[in-house]
Structures are given as C-alpha cells and as structure tokens.
C-alpha cells in the first residue's frame, strides 16, 4: 500500500515544471542577490574614488536611481517567488494523479483557461526578462571598460588613460567626474578588491537574468504542452459523453423492441 501510494505521488509530480521552477528561483536569486550587492559596491566606488556625493533635496541623481533599482530588486524577488509557486500549482493540476482524483471534466474546464492565462503572462514576463538582461549588460560593459583601463595601465608604463563618467550618462555634462591612470585614486581603485568584486557580481547577476529567461522559455513549453493536453482531454471527454449517450440510446431501443416482441408473442 505505501509503495503504491509513493509511486502514485511520484507519478503526479510535474517534473518539467519543477525543473523550470528551480531554474527560475536560481536565476532570480542570483540576479537579485548579486545585483543588490553590486549596486552597493557601485555606490562605494563612486563615493570613494570618484568623490561623488548625494544631491541635497529631491533631486534625482545616480544614487537615487540606484536606491530605486534596489527596491525594484526587492519587488522582483517577491513577485517571482509567488509566480513560481503558482506555476508549480498549475503543473500539479494537469498531472495524471490530480486528474484521476478530481475527474476529467473539472480539470479540463478549469485547467484550459488557467493554462491560457499563464501562457500569456509567462510570455510577457519572458519579454520583461529579456529587457532586464539587456539592461544588466550595461554595467557589465562599463566595468569591463574600467577593468581594461586598469589592466592596460599596468602593462603600458606612462600611459595616460582616463575614465569619464559623462560618457555613460552618470553625471551631467557640466560636471567633470573622471579618474586617470596618473592619479592616486585610480591606482587605489585598481588595486582594491572592491572593483574586481563588483565587476564579477554584475557578471553573475547577468547570468542570473539569462537563467530566468531560459526558465521562462521552459515554462512556455511546459504550459503550451499542458494547454494542448487539457484541450485534447476536453475533446476526449466530449467524445466519451457522446459515445455513452449513443450506447444508452441503442440499449434503450433494444430493450423497447425486446419488450414489444415479448408482448406480441404473449
């Protein structure tokens, strides 16, 4: 009894949805955790080596934008934690174990509509994660340029290379916030572990966003298969109903004729 019950439970687990959920949680965790720490490291680098300070009042500067991005990360982590659970529940409701427990018609009627909605939402979220991946590649590109300047400064003696934040839109044109290889702050920044750590955190965050995109694509395949499954199950249910009705009608006709023959004989 216990062995059969365990086999039945294992057969009802939506393994495709489970794999996609694990990949989604891993990607979101990497993106949110590493992205948050990378943004904090960016604030320290800007304040320490570029001598930037927060603007007074309600002026929106780069530090305010970084704080907004952090709050967005909190929201993304919470939202996709809940969404992953919902997709797992949807996967359970389209498995054989639940279908046998509650009946064909109830599952196919609700599951077909739910699957269609989740396909639409997952497609929208996939496009959103593609945008997040493209946006996350921007700080990776910026830190790669900075890392390249630090590397070239150590290879080429006497090279005067500079990094101007105005090139990336971090500060306005009127502000001149740049560091050159000849300055002491640039040498300290290149020698610090903070720059290297922040750069690699952004790379991991980019990889997490890419994993979330792959998870969304995986979910789309799973949801499309589930939608086709419940659609076919609905058609099969209608066919079984029509077949059962026809058999019942034939049985009634046969019974009626048998009674008529018996009465005629009597």
Secondary structure, 3 states (H helix, E strand, C coil): CHHHHHHHHHHCCCHHHHHHHHHHHHHHHHHHHHHHHHHHHHHHHHHHCCCCCCCCCCCCCHHHHHHHHHHHHHHHHHHHHHHHHHHHHHHHCCCHHHHHHHCHHHHHHHHHHHHHHHHHHHHHHHHHHHHHHHHHHHHHHHHHHHHHHHHHHHHCCCCCCEEEHHHHCCCCCCCCCEEECCCHHHHHHHHCHHHHHHHHHHHHHHHHHHHHHHHHHHHHHHHHHHHHHHHHHHHHHHHHHHHHHHHHHHHHHHHHHHHHHHHHHC
